[in-house]
Amino acid sequence: MLNLANSLAQRGYRVDLVVAQAEGPYLSMVDTEVTLIDLSASRVAWALLPLRRYLREQCPDTMLSALSHANLIAIFARKLANVPTKLAISERSALPERPAGIKGRAMRFLMKQFYPEADNIICVSEGIERELRGYLAGSDEKILTIHNPVDFDLIDAQRNASVPHHWLQSRKHLIILTAGRLVKAKDFATLLKAFAMIHKSCEAKLIVMGQGPEETNLRALASKLGVSHEVDFVGFQDNPFAWMAQCDLFVLSSIREGFPNALIQAMACGARVVSTDCRTGPDEILESGRWGMLAPVGDATVLSEVMLASLSESNPPNTRSRAKDFKSDKIIDRYESVLLKAVCRKEK
């Protein structure tokens, strides 16, 4: 969303980036031409009335929301505000096969009831589009796929920077990198188990880039597996691209995804990549293994074998050429066509 907001502002549109609460490491990356609107809501659900007020006061030509909870709030806020704002919602995750608990079932019910009220339903992968077409009866004409954009200019400006990490500076070992929020859905536990198997046969190190509630459990697992000294949890990094450009292999181990940005970014940095074949995203990006090997979800043994095979490839695929299919300009053109044609007025 940040990339999209910045790109549209650079094309001359007036862009408001409306957030429930203005916090986090990405605030410094908001373009000076983008107006940041802070609704000061500690939870997305509590942003309903502030968002209604914003819509009444500003009456934007079009609004794009992302993620299921925010999408529903945007739909309800537009109804309450009673404004002619065109609304597109973006679904970025595969639908849970079995919604967990009352909240999960309630979310699925609300999505089915209210998603059709949006003017467009944008999916970040063709897999998600197929799922929603089967779930939202009668909304086929509203549902389409627009992949996430990759900012090659930013990546190229940052990927050659030095990384102040002794493993990358010494280059004594093979460096395996993974990145993402440390949550169960990313299944870093399976990656740690696969890495422990690899470490028995080759000198390798694993760098885990990201933060999240599973960090304590993952550190404990690394210790239990006997690889705590070979795994480094480096937290959030302002410039992940330099790390991606210098690793020997980037691994995505997720149980589920929508359209994984980290995988495409690593490819844009020229990294070899391996991914689990989880629902929606990786198979589509890697074109069934053409650009990087795929492994079954949750299978540490096969993942370790695939990782070793990828590291041993003498002529790995040019992942950067595939990543160019998702360059920002191409993706922003599609958003501009779908969201803004005959609706928005460019600044004079």
Salt bridges, closest charged atoms under 4 A:
ASP16 OD2 - ARG14 NH2 3.55
ASP61 OD1 - ARG345 NH1 3.29
GLU97 OE2 - ARG279 NE 3.94
GLU117 OE1 - LYS79 NZ 3.30
ASP119 OD2 - ARG78 NH1 2.72
GLU129 OE2 - ARG133 NE 2.87
GLU131 OE2 - ARG279 NH2 2.56
ASP140 OD1 - ARG133 NH1 3.72
ASP156 OD1 - ARG159 NE 3.04
ASP156 OD1 - ARG320 NH2 2.91
GLU203 OE1 - HIS173 ND1 3.58
GLU215 OE2 - ARG219 NE 3.02
GLU230 OE2 - LYS205 NZ 3.42
ASP232 OD2 - HIS165 NE2 2.68
ASP248 OD2 - ARG171 NH2 3.29
GLU257 OE2 - LYS186 NZ 2.72
GLU284 OE2 - HIS147 NE2 2.75
GLU287 OE1 - ARG290 NH1 3.28
GLU287 OE2 - ARG322 NH1 3.73
ASP325 OD2 - ARG322 NH1 2.76
ASP333 OD1 - ARG11 NH1 2.82
GLU336 OE1 - ARG11 NH1 2.63
